[in-house]
Amino acid sequence: MANPVKVRLCFHDRCFDGAASSAVYYRFFRERVQSDAEFHFRGMTHRAKQPFEPGLFDGDENVIVDFKYSSSPRVTWWFDHHQSAFLTPADAEHFRHDRSGHKFYKPQYKSCTKLIADVTSVEFGFDVKPLAELIRWGDIIDGAQYETPESAVAISEPATQLALVIEAAPEEGLVPQIIPYMSELSLADMIKLPIVARHLGPLLERHHRSIDMMRERTEVRDGVIFFDLSDLDLDGYNKFIPYMLHPEARYSVSVIASPTRSKVSVGSNPWNPDSTNHNLASLAEQYGGGGHPRVSAISFEPEDIERARFVAHEIAEKLRH
């Protein structure tokens, strides 16, 4: 009897869209390609250095979802929607010459979850109806399509509660464990899973404390919110809190730090029509980062926190003009 196909699936870690994309792909592959495939998940983090270490692509099928392109000949599937999807011009050229029919780049999509759902249903006959709730929320959360900043900050829906756990739970390797469940369970049932529920209460408490903390830390000048949280353990803070506190602002710039990186985050206020004058992905690319036109980030080595602070102040100044 032949061994089952080994699938190495690399996804954007600590990101609801990355996890939801993986769940949609996982179910698609098992229903339409190989039902007994053996999946091995790897969460990927944007860093200052090359993110794909040697030997990573060790599967019979090697898949990347919601993360940067790799020109490795071992990568067999790729889906992404970020403007900054390619590390180098050579990678972009490599993608343009790909004829596998298994690599898809559509930056017009709000979420990679919806991109994978549309491609697999149209191109490969995958029935996405059982995943409709997950796909809808993947698009809302990654596309910041909430009605108000208050609804984005409330974290009262099962989807936003699950997103909080995915983005901020301190447990290493949590997301790979829950992706298969996300492909089958409703979001209401997901937050009842013991592996999720044990983190939810403490994270909701921390979330409510972070609102007060940001109220103290944020400063607004010429429509730009700036705050530095690098001395706190708040890698997974809710990025809509600044706009709830300062609805008149157009942009936000923040600095955070963790054991793996120093990070500058740049965002635009989804509820302010004057926040579309700058392409934030293009701005971040000037400093080695990237993302989407309306939200982007730049990663530095952990010890480069002073450089991160300098860049954050420089970007904030650019956005004020």
N, C-alpha and C positions, 0 to 999 in steps of 0.2 A: 504494500500500500504506500503510495507516494506521500511524502511529507506535505503538510499544508503550506500554502504560500505565506512567506513572512513579509509583512508590510511594516516598514518604518515610516511613521507619520510624524512629521515635524510641524509644529503649529506655534503661533504667537502666544506665548505663555502669559498667565495672569491677565487675560483679556477675554471678555464674554464672547466676542466675535470669533476669536481664535478657537475657543472651546466648542462653540456652536458649529463653526465651520467643520471642525474635526468630527463632530457627531453626525452631521449630514453626510460627510464623505464616508465615514465608517459604515453607516447603514447602506449607503449607495453601493459600496464595494461588496459588501456581504450579500446584498440582494441581486446585484446585476453582474458581478464579476466572479467572485469566489466566496461561497457561503461559509467555508470553514477556515478562511484566512486568519492568520495569527498576527494580531496587531501589537506593535510596540510604539508607544507614544513618546515624543521628546518635545518638551516646551522650550521655545527659543526666545531669547531676550536680545533686544537691540543693544549693542555695546560699541565702544569705540573701535574695537578690533574686529577682524574677520569672524563672523558668528558660526561658520560651519567648520568644526574641527575635523582633522583627518580621521577616517574610519566611521564617521557618523552614518553615512548611507550604506548600511550593512544589510538591507532587506533585499528580497527578490523584487519587490516594488518599493520605491522610495518616493515619498510624497511630501510636498511642502504646501501648507495652506496658510493664508493670511500672513505671509512673511516673505522676505526678500528672495529674489531669484538666485539659483545656483546653476552654474554652467557645467557642473559635474555630469559626466555621461551616465552616472548611476541614477540620477533623478529621473523618474518616469512620469510623474504627475506634478503639476504646479498650478495653483490658483492664487491670484492676488488682485487687490484693488487700490493699493497705495500709489500715489504719484511717484514716490521715491522707492520704487520696487527693485531697481537695479543698482547694485553697488558700483558698477563701472560701465562705461560705454560699451566695452567688450561684451559684458553680460547682456546688455540690451540687444546688441547685434546677434549674439548667440540665440537669443529667444526669437528674433525675427526670422532666423533661418530654420527654426524647429519645424519639423513636418510630422511629429508624432501624433498630433491631434489630441494630445492629453495635457497641453499646457495653455492656460487661459489667463489673460491679463485684461481687465476691464475697469479702468480707474473711474468710470462714470458711476459705478455702483457705490451705494452708501455702506454696504457691508459685504464681506466675503461670503457670509452665510447665504445671502440671497443670490450672489453670483454662482456659487456651487449648486444651489438648488435649481436655478434656471438652466445652467449648462447641462447638468446631469439629467434633468427631465427632458429637455429638448434633444440633446445629442445622444443620450443613452437609454431613454425610455424609463427612467427612474420615477416611481410614484412618490411625489413629495407631500402629498396631502396629509399623511399621518404626522408630518413634521411642521405643519403650517404655523402652529403657535410659536415654536422655536425660531422659525425663519422670520416671522413677523417681529419678534422681540429682538432678534439679532440686528435687524434693520433699524429699529427704533433706538436701541442702545448705542450701536456704533455710529449711527448717523445723527445722534443727538436730536431725535425727532420727538421730543417731549412737548406737550402743550405749553407748559410754564416751567420756570426754574424750580419753583416749589415742588412740582410733581416729580422732577428729576432728583431732587434732594430727599424727598419723603421716604424713599426706599420702602414702600408699603406693598408693592406687587411681588408675587413670587419670583418673577423674572429679575427684578432689580435686587432682590435679596440674594438670589443665586449669583448674580453678577458681583455683588459685594464680596461674597465668599471666594469666588474665583479670583478676583483681583487682589484681595487683601488678606486672605487666611495665611497665618504664619507657617502652616504645615508644608514642608517640601514634598513635591510629587503628588499633591492632592488632585490637581486638575486631570492628569492622565487616568487617575482611578475613576473619575466621575463621567468622563466622556462617553463610555459605552452606555451608561444609564441615561444620559441626555438624549441618546438616539432612540430610546424606547418610552421613557416616562414623561408624564406631563410636568410642567414646571412646578405646579403645586405639590406633586409627589416628590420632586427632586429635593425641595427644601426640607422634606420630612426624613430624608435619608440620614441615618446617624452620622455619617462622615461629613455631611453638610451642616446638619442641625447643631452639632457640637460647637461649630465656629460662629454660627449666626448671631446668637445672643451677645457674646463679647464684642463682636465686630459692630453690631448696631449701637452698643453703648459707646464704643470708641468713635463711631461716626458722629453721634450727637455731641460728644466732647469736641470733636474736630471743628464743628461749626463755630463754637465759642472761641476756639483757638484761632481760627482764621479771621474771625471778627476782630481780634486783637492784632493779628499780624499783617493783614492786608492794608496796603496804602494805594490810593487812586490819584493819578495825576494825568490830566489831558486825555481822559477816557481809557487809560491803561491801568489795570490792577497789577500790582507787583507784591510778591511775598516770598520769603525764604524760610523753608521748613527743614533745612538740611541738618539741624540739630535735633530733629524729632524723628521718631519711627512712624512716618506717615506715607510710605511709598504708595499705598492704595487709597489715598483720599478721594473724595467725590469731587470731580472737576467742575461741577456746576454750582458748588457752594459760593464761589466768588461772585457769580452773576446773580444769585439770589440776594446776596448782601449788597451788591452794587449794580442794580439793574440798568443803570445809565451807562455803564462801562461798555467799551467796544471789544477790548482784548484783555487777556490775562497772561502774565509771565511768572513762572515760579521756578524755584530751585529746591530739589530734594536730594537726599543721599541715602544709599544703602550699602551693605558690604560688597555688592558687586559693581556698583556704578554711582557716579554723580550724574544728575539729570536735570536738564532744563526743559520745561514743558511750556508750550505756547498755544494759546487757544483763542477762539473768537466767540463772542456772545451770540448764541443761536437766535436769541430773541431781539437782537438789536440789528435793524437793517443796515446800519452804518458800519457793520463789522466785516464787510466783504472787500474792502479796498486793498488789502494785502493778501498775497498768496503765501500762507504760512509754511507750506512745505518747501517752496522755493527759498524762503527766508532761512529756514533751518538747514537746507542743503548748503548754504554758504559757510556753515560751520561744521559740516560733516554729518548732519542729521537728516531728517526727512519726515514724511507722513502724508497728510492730506492738506488740501488748500485751506481748510478751516481749523485744523488742529495738527500740531507737529511736535517733535521732540528732538533733543540732541543728547546723546549719551557720551560721558567721559569716563575715564578710569576713576576708581574711588578716590585716589589720592589727588585728583585734579579738581578738587572742589573750588579752589580759588579761581581757576580758569572758568569753571561753570558759572560762578557768580559774576565774573566780568562779562561773559557772553550774555547772560540774562539781562544785566543792566544795559548792555549795548543794544540788544534787541528791543527792550522796552522803550528805549529812547527813539529808535527808528519807528516804532509803531505810534509814537506820540505825534509824529509829523505827517 
